[in-house]
């Protein structure tokens, strides 16, 4: 059987019954959409190699834990974008729009699914940096997973416009809980832990960029369709560059230079990653 490629297969109309090969062809045939995926595959690859190199001499167990959590971010990302570019984690669905109509839209649902793995890693790294306790870390992580899964439900609901946006509101409610931990609870913990400065920088980067995701969802092809699918994809891809690779680089560079600070964080909170002798 011939394997379809972008060059050999003519473009087909967007319908719900496209095969994975046809979805792959659609994506490959749209140079800009493809580029929004490939740029992240390339950057994630570079980030993985760079972070392995940066972490080669990290000896403190808490610093190592932050490294592993942060390393997972580009590792999940490269998997996520490979799913998108191959047509595995995208579907064409009929999205209802305000005003009564609906349209066949290419939905990149793999993004929401993989955010449920990558964003908890970002929060675990930030929580460890702030010297949080288990309750606050658990709260941030489960609320964040709730945000991603209900966001996935919003993107995939086709039966009702109202319920589609109800899922969106539910996801925003989970997001508010995450923002509360990030903006109120952890800054206070970080002050006590002596990591307030770097935590402050990373918190601002995270909060500002993360707020972009629901905004672009609402404006994009899954929401009000002010933006095209390709524009929406680029918006997410560029937010990802800052929220993942820039974030991870700044954090890991600080951790490498301040292992002595990291090793003293945590007594009375999550504790060290390994049991202490005293
Ligand atoms: C959605 C739509 C529904 C409402 C909200 C959203 C928030 C998404 C966020 C995503 C962050 C992703 C990151 C990925 C890095 O790997 C699901 C778009 C609130 C905040 C940082």
Boltz pocket constraint, residues with backbone or C-beta under 6 A from the ligand:
constraints:
  - pocket:
      binder: B
      contacts: [[A, 73], [A, 112], [A, 114], [A, 115], [A, 118], [A, 119], [A, 147], [A, 148], [A, 150], [A, 151], [A, 152], [A, 154], [A, 167], [A, 168], [A, 171], [A, 172], [A, 175], [A, 210], [A, 211], [A, 213], [A, 214], [A, 217], [A, 240], [A, 243], [A, 244]]
      max_distance: 6.0
